[in-house]
Structures are given as C-alpha cells and as structure tokens.
C-alpha cells in the first residue's frame, strides 16, 4: 500500500539518509534509464532533462488534490524519454521510486494519455510570497512536497474514471528509475 504524500514528505525530510541506504546508494537527484536490472543506459539530472528533451505542460489535478485543485506541471514527455533509449516498444515499463515503490505502466497507457516526467511546477501566489519561487520565474523545481524531484504526472481529466483509485499507482512521485518490464 502506498503511503499518503504528507507522510512520505515527512519521512523523506526526516530520514533521507536511511532511505538512501535502502535505495542501494542511488542518487535521488537523478533518474536512471536501464536496459535491465542493473544495466544502466543513461542517467539524467534535472538540467539534462530540461535541455535534452522538449518540455511539455499539463494543467491537472491529481487523485490527491484538495477539492479538484489543479496545478501546472512541466517536464519532458515520458514517451520521449523512453523512446530515446528504445524502451518504449515493449508491453510495459517498470518505474521505481526512491522509497523502493515499484509499479508497471503500459506503453499503451503512455501513448494514449501522454504523461510527463514533471520536473517543475508553476509558481503560485503562496510560493512567491513564501520565497519558494525565484523572482521573475514562472516555474519552480519540484520539491519533496510537490512529489519531486521527478514526478510522473498524468492529465487526470482524460483518464478513464476507473483509473481513480484503481490505477493511482501510475502517479509516481520521487521517480528514480525506468526499465522495460516485459
């Protein structure tokens, strides 16, 4: 069972060092693309994901949004990231989060609903007044509280109603690894 975001946020903030040990020393600031378990094809940090791929935006609520509150997220298309390394042709992809949460997402879902690997969220008035956004910037890097630094975000209003809560597992926050699952 996946823990609610506020519990995970507190956990990550308080015990990041112990979680790092569980993740076999994986750097949470990067995403690894693997051909198979332990066979790394590429590693991407925040700036690389922004520079190496076109950035897309999704305005969406999440299954955990309060009263349908929407945010604007920005990042590369998950399909583009997978396609660059040839892991978009199988039936599904395994996504691992920093807390060792693992889920499978079908390439059919990815093609149909165009999720992104969100790396930024649009600044809100609260972000600006609290200093979370740099002056003159419209977006800020995702924080742990936002599901970052890398969060698989879907257009909730386009997903079938049966996906909530049945497929909430496809919304992966703190993603660190992608590999074929076939």
KAKAKA-V316544 format. One record per helix or strand. SS is the DSSP state (~ for helix, > for strand). FROM is the first residue (numbers start at 1). TO is the last residue. If there is no record, write none. Layout:
SS:FROM:TO
SS:FROM:TO
//
This chain:
~:5:22
>:30:36
>:39:45
~:46:52
>:55:60
~:66:68
>:71:77
~:78:84
>:92:97
>:102:106
~:107:113
>:116:122
~:125:129
>:139:141
~:144:146
>:151:153
~:156:158
~:163:166
~:168:170
>:173:173
>:175:180
//
